[in-house]
């Protein structure tokens, strides 16, 4: 019998222990649960042991449904995925989730809140930071979920200034970039979203070479 992990070690360990407890109570093997959620049994093993990539939101939902968890796993998932990031990133994501307004200048790529899934996948596939397909899907799912904030009832005002280079760089190829540009145009039509472009002709400016995000919080403070 596999050694049980301590659920107090991390949120991933807590999630895994709950999956294992629910699966055992349902009389399911890891292979059976994997079949129900369309993953291999070793993926269930990874989740229960809190090893490997963390589950995507889609997998968390599938597990919740298969195990009749009454949204327990779905509710735990945001804390699990945030844990994959450094402390400073976790803190920033927590503040972003509360912000009344988000103001950004971006120099190189479309900001995460306005990325299409194919564009985001192309960016996340660059380099060697993510070591497996599972980690790529985990990070992609996390990025897409953050966009839900723009569609919620407590949605923030979003003001984005794109350097012209962002529009000129064909990330993911022509088709992906065409869809991304169309997505930006559609987003700019939303009353709570402003998208502007800083042209090359503007020349030098204070934020040249870098990007900047400022969050306006409910208590009136600004964080950047």
C-alpha positions as CSV (number, residue, x, y, z in Angstrom):
1,X,0.0,0.0,0.0
2,X,1.4,3.4,-1.0
3,X,2.5,5.6,1.9
4,X,0.0,8.4,2.6
5,X,1.3,11.9,2.4
6,X,0.9,14.5,5.1
7,X,-1.9,16.9,3.9
8,X,-0.4,19.7,6.0
9,X,2.8,19.7,3.8
10,X,1.2,21.8,1.0
11,X,-2.0,22.6,-0.7
12,X,-1.1,20.1,-3.4
13,X,-0.7,17.5,-0.6
14,X,-4.1,18.4,0.8
15,X,-5.7,18.2,-2.6
16,X,-4.1,14.8,-3.2
17,X,-5.1,13.4,0.2
18,X,-8.7,14.4,-0.5
19,X,-8.7,12.8,-3.9
20,X,-7.3,9.6,-2.4
21,X,-9.9,9.6,0.5
22,X,-12.8,10.2,-1.9
23,X,-11.6,7.6,-4.4
24,X,-11.1,5.0,-1.6
25,X,-14.6,5.7,-0.2
26,X,-16.0,5.3,-3.7
27,X,-14.3,1.9,-4.1
28,X,-12.4,3.0,-7.2
29,X,-8.9,2.1,-8.2
30,X,-6.6,4.7,-9.6
31,X,-7.0,3.2,-13.1
32,X,-10.8,3.3,-12.8
33,X,-10.7,7.0,-11.7
34,X,-8.2,7.7,-14.4
35,X,-10.5,6.2,-17.0
36,X,-13.4,8.3,-15.7
37,X,-11.4,11.5,-16.0
38,X,-9.6,10.6,-19.2
39,X,-6.1,10.5,-17.8
40,X,-3.7,7.5,-17.2
41,X,-3.6,5.9,-13.8
42,X,-0.1,7.3,-13.1
43,X,-1.5,10.8,-13.3
44,X,-3.9,10.0,-10.5
45,X,-0.9,8.6,-8.6
46,X,1.0,11.8,-9.1
47,X,-2.0,13.9,-7.8
48,X,-2.5,11.7,-4.7
49,X,1.2,11.9,-3.9
50,X,1.5,15.6,-4.8
51,X,4.3,14.8,-7.2
52,X,4.7,16.0,-10.8
53,X,2.6,18.7,-12.3
54,X,-0.4,20.0,-10.4
55,X,-3.8,19.3,-11.9
56,X,-5.3,21.6,-14.4
57,X,-8.7,23.3,-13.6
58,X,-10.3,20.9,-16.1
59,X,-8.9,17.9,-14.4
60,X,-9.9,19.2,-10.9
61,X,-13.5,19.6,-12.2
62,X,-13.5,16.2,-13.7
63,X,-12.2,14.6,-10.5
64,X,-14.8,16.6,-8.5
65,X,-17.6,15.3,-10.7
66,X,-16.4,11.7,-10.8
67,X,-15.9,11.6,-7.0
68,X,-19.1,13.5,-6.3
69,X,-17.1,15.9,-4.2
70,X,-19.7,18.7,-4.1
71,X,-17.1,21.3,-5.5
72,X,-14.6,20.6,-2.7
73,X,-11.8,19.9,-5.3
74,X,-12.9,22.8,-7.5
75,X,-12.7,25.1,-4.5
76,X,-9.3,23.9,-3.5
77,X,-7.8,24.1,-7.0
78,X,-7.0,27.9,-7.0
79,X,-4.8,27.5,-3.9
80,X,-3.1,24.5,-5.4
81,X,-2.1,26.2,-8.6
82,X,-0.9,29.4,-6.9
83,X,1.4,27.3,-4.9
84,X,3.4,26.5,-8.0
85,X,4.6,30.1,-8.3
86,X,7.3,32.0,-6.2
87,X,6.1,33.8,-3.1
88,X,6.3,37.2,-4.7
89,X,4.1,36.0,-7.7
90,X,1.6,34.4,-5.3
91,X,1.3,37.7,-3.4
92,X,0.8,39.6,-6.7
93,X,-1.9,37.2,-7.9
94,X,-3.7,37.6,-4.6
95,X,-3.7,41.4,-4.9
96,X,-4.7,41.2,-8.6
97,X,-7.7,39.2,-7.6
98,X,-8.8,42.1,-5.4
99,X,-7.9,45.0,-7.6
100,X,-10.5,47.5,-8.7
101,X,-8.3,48.6,-11.6
102,X,-5.3,47.1,-13.4
103,X,-3.0,49.4,-15.4
104,X,-0.3,47.9,-17.5
105,X,2.4,49.0,-20.0
106,X,3.8,45.9,-21.8
107,X,6.9,46.0,-24.0
108,X,7.2,42.6,-25.5
109,X,4.1,40.3,-25.5
110,X,0.3,40.6,-25.0
111,X,-0.4,40.6,-21.3
112,X,-1.8,37.4,-19.8
113,X,-5.3,38.8,-19.2
114,X,-5.7,39.4,-22.9
115,X,-4.0,36.4,-24.4
116,X,-5.8,33.8,-26.5
117,X,-5.1,30.2,-25.5
118,X,-3.0,29.4,-28.6
119,X,-0.9,32.6,-28.1
120,X,-0.4,31.7,-24.4
121,X,0.6,28.1,-25.3
122,X,3.2,29.3,-27.8
123,X,4.7,31.6,-25.2
124,X,4.8,29.0,-22.5
125,X,6.4,26.5,-24.8
126,X,9.4,28.7,-25.3
127,X,12.5,27.8,-23.2
128,X,13.0,25.1,-20.7
129,X,11.2,26.4,-17.7
130,X,8.3,23.9,-18.0
131,X,9.7,20.4,-18.1
132,X,6.7,18.4,-19.2
133,X,3.4,18.5,-21.1
134,X,1.6,18.3,-17.8
135,X,3.4,21.4,-16.4
136,X,2.6,23.3,-19.6
137,X,-1.1,22.4,-19.3
138,X,-1.1,23.3,-15.6
139,X,0.4,26.8,-16.3
140,X,-1.8,27.4,-19.4
141,X,-4.9,26.5,-17.4
142,X,-3.9,28.9,-14.6
143,X,-3.4,31.7,-17.1
144,X,-6.8,31.2,-18.8
145,X,-8.6,31.0,-15.4
146,X,-7.2,34.4,-14.4
147,X,-9.1,35.9,-17.3
148,X,-12.4,34.9,-15.7
149,X,-12.0,37.9,-13.5
150,X,-12.6,40.2,-16.5
151,X,-16.0,38.5,-17.0
152,X,-17.2,38.5,-13.4
153,X,-19.6,40.9,-11.7
154,X,-16.6,42.4,-9.7
155,X,-14.5,42.8,-12.8
156,X,-11.8,45.4,-12.6
157,X,-11.1,48.3,-15.0
158,X,-8.3,47.2,-17.3
159,X,-6.1,49.8,-19.1
160,X,-3.3,48.3,-21.2
161,X,-0.7,50.2,-23.2
162,X,1.0,48.0,-25.8
163,X,4.4,48.8,-27.3
164,X,4.2,48.6,-31.0
165,X,6.6,45.7,-30.8
166,X,3.9,43.6,-29.2
167,X,1.8,43.8,-32.4
168,X,4.7,43.3,-34.7
169,X,6.0,40.1,-33.2
170,X,4.1,37.1,-34.7
171,X,4.0,34.8,-31.7
172,X,2.8,31.3,-32.6
173,X,2.8,32.0,-36.3
174,X,0.5,34.1,-38.6
175,X,-2.8,32.3,-37.8
176,X,-2.3,32.4,-34.0
177,X,-1.2,36.1,-34.2
178,X,-4.2,37.0,-36.4
179,X,-6.6,35.5,-33.9
180,X,-4.8,37.3,-31.1
181,X,-5.0,40.7,-32.8
182,X,-8.7,40.1,-33.4
183,X,-9.1,39.2,-29.7
184,X,-7.5,42.5,-28.7
185,X,-9.8,44.4,-31.0
186,X,-12.8,42.7,-29.5
187,X,-11.6,43.2,-25.9
188,X,-11.1,46.9,-26.6
189,X,-14.8,47.2,-27.4
190,X,-15.7,46.2,-23.8
191,X,-16.6,49.2,-21.6
192,X,-14.2,48.3,-18.8
193,X,-11.2,47.6,-21.0
194,X,-9.0,50.2,-22.7
195,X,-6.2,49.1,-25.1
196,X,-3.8,51.6,-26.5
197,X,-0.6,51.3,-28.6
198,X,2.6,53.3,-28.1
199,X,4.1,53.6,-31.6
200,X,7.8,53.3,-32.4
201,X,7.7,56.9,-33.6
202,X,7.2,58.0,-30.1
203,X,10.9,57.4,-29.5
204,X,12.4,57.0,-26.0
205,X,10.3,57.0,-22.9
206,X,10.6,56.3,-19.1
207,X,9.5,52.6,-19.4
208,X,11.6,51.8,-22.4
209,X,12.8,48.1,-22.3
210,X,10.6,47.0,-19.5
211,X,7.0,46.4,-18.5
212,X,4.9,47.8,-15.6
213,X,1.7,46.8,-13.8
214,X,0.0,49.0,-11.3
215,X,-2.9,47.7,-9.2
216,X,-5.5,50.0,-7.6
217,X,-6.8,48.2,-4.5
218,X,-10.2,48.7,-2.8
219,X,-8.7,50.6,0.1
220,X,-7.3,53.3,-2.3
221,X,-3.7,52.1,-2.3
222,X,-1.6,51.4,-5.4
223,X,0.7,48.5,-5.8
224,X,3.2,48.2,-8.6
